[in-house]
């Protein structure tokens, strides 16, 4: 098998071949040292094809030379790139993770819940495709522990159809929420569980077995 140990490719000299664990791909890679003194790992086919001629120092040097006398277009491009690279600094905020998951449910076909959201027409307002747009609309009413919730579950995510809710409030608003007949009237299972101190799973099991009245809400009764 051809292994170019000691051969030169531009400013790169091959020192040894990378192991399978090091290369992390099916392509063969070589440990090289550049004339500038920097060591680098480069794919063999890029060395043989001539696209890899240095560790990157040549391109860096050329860029440095160009910026000694930058054109108006170069300055404008850098300014635009700088604006693009600015971040809102909220990637660790709980509201950011909720926004990211909300966006993914509506736009990413690979998301586990896409079929229940984007797949059935639940859309995301165009201005909410960026976190900044979403936060501008929803920041004022946000409280720690709240979750983004739609008012009408058949409509998409936008300012007019969204609110912040607690986890239990959100559970009550789901389209598959189970309502049961209790001694205090019809209510959803989450509310009944909180009111009577009986787990939602236990109430659901009893109700589906035909248990009604006081027997439904007795704490001592085994499900």
N, C-alpha and C positions, 0 to 999 in steps of 0.2 A: 504494500500500500504506500502510495506516494506521501511522504512527509517532508516538507521543505525546511528541515532544521538547518539553521545557519544561512539560509538564503535571504537576499535583500529584495524588498519590494518598495521602491521609492525610498522614503526615509525609515521604513520599518525593516527590522531584522528579526527573523523567526527564532525564538529561543527554545520552545517546546510546544507539545500539543496539549490542549486542555482535556481534562477527563470528562466523562459523561456527566458527572455530578456538577462540574463547573460550567459546562456549556448550556445545560438546561434546554436543549433543543436537538433536533436530528442533524443539524449542520455541524460539521467539524470546525473547531475553532483553534486558533493558535495564540500562544503567549508571545507577544512581540515587544521589542524595545525600540523606541523612536530615537532618532538622532538628537532630539532635544533632551533626552534622558528619561522621558516618561514611559512607563510600562502600560501596555494595553492588551486586551484580548480581542482578536479580530477573526471573523469568519474566513475560512480558507478560500471559498469561492470569490470573495470580494478582493482578496489579495491577488489571486490568479487572474481575475477579470480586470484588475487595474483600478477599481473604484476606491480601494483603500490604499492610500499612499503615505499616510502619516497618522499620528494619534489624534489629529484634529488641529494641531498647532499651525499648520500651513493656512487653513481656512481662517483661523483666528487672527493670524498675522495679516492676511489680506484684508479682513474686515477692519482691523485696526488702522491699516493704511488708508482704506476708503474713508474712514471717519476723520481723518486729518483734514480733509476738504469735503465735508458732506454736502450733498445736493439738497435742494429744497424738498424734493420728493422723499429723500431718506429721513429728513427731520420730521416731516409730516407722518410718515409711516411709523416711526418710533413713538411719536406722540399718541397715535391711534392704538398701537400695541400696548402702550402703558395704560391707557384708559381701559382696554379690554382685560388687562391682567389685574385690575383693581378688584379687591374682594370686599364683601360687606362685613367681614369679621365675625359672622354669626354661625359658622359651620358646626359649632359645638352646642348651639342653643337647641332646646327641645323642639321649638317651633320649626326650626330648619329641618330636623329629621322628619317631622310630620309632613312638611311641605314636600320634601324629596320623595317620601313614600306615596303621598297623594298623587304627585305628578307621574310617578312610575306606574301606579295602578291604572292610570288613564291613558298613558302613552306607550308603555313598554309591553309588547306582546309576550315577553318572556317572564313577566311578573306573575306570581302564583295566583293573584286575584284579578288579573286583567280581564278575564271573561265576565266577571261580575261588575266591572267598571267600564273601562274603555271598550271592551268587547260588546257591551250592550248599549253603547252610545253615551255613557257618562263622560262628558268632556271637561276640559280645564280652560277657563277663560284665558284668552291670549296674553293678557297682561300678567297672568299668574304663572306663565312659563318660566319666569325668573323669580327668584326668592324676593328680590327687591320689590317687584310689583305686587306680590302676594302680601308682603309685610306692610307695605304702604296702606293697603286696604284693611288689614286685620290687626295691626299692632295695638291700636288704641284700646281694644276690648280684651286683649289677651291677659290671662292670669295663670300663674304657675299651676300645673296639674291639669289644665284644660286641654281638650283635644278638638281639632277641627271637625265640624259636623255639618251635614247638609240638612236644610229645613225640609225640602222635598226630595225624597230618595230617588225619584225618577228624573230629576234634573241634575245638571252638572255643577261643578265647583266654580262659584263666582261670588262676588261680594254680596249680592242680593239674596243668594240662596245658602249662605253659610253663616255659622255662628260658632262660638266656643262653648263646649259642653263638658261636664264631668264624665267620667267613664260610664257611670250608671245611667246618666241621662242619654248618652250616646247609644247604650244598649237598648234603651226603650224606643229609640227612634229607628231601629233597624227594621227593614221590610219583613224580616222573618220573626219579629217579636211575637212571643206566645202570650195570649191573654187568657185568663182563667176566671171562673166564677167563684168568688170567695164569700164568706159570711158578711163582708163589708162591701160587696158589690164586685163588678167586673173590673179587673186591673191586670196590668202586665206582670209577668212572673218576677221581674227584678224588684218592682215596688212591693209585691206581696212578700217576697223573701225578706226585704228590709223591715217591713211592718210586723211580720209574725216571728221573725228570728228563725226561720226554717230555710235551709238551703234551696236555691232555685232548682237544682237537680232533683232534690227530694220532692218538691212541689210538682214538678213536671211528671215525675214517675207516678206519684199518687193520682194526679189528675187524669193521666192517660189510663190508669187502672180503674177509673170510675169513682174514686173517692171524692166525696163532696162534704160541705158543711164544716162542722168543727173538727171532724176527723181529718180533714185535709190539712189543717193548720196546727194540729197537736205536735208539740215538740217531742213528746215522749214516744210517739208512734214511730216504729221502724218502717223505712221505705222498703 
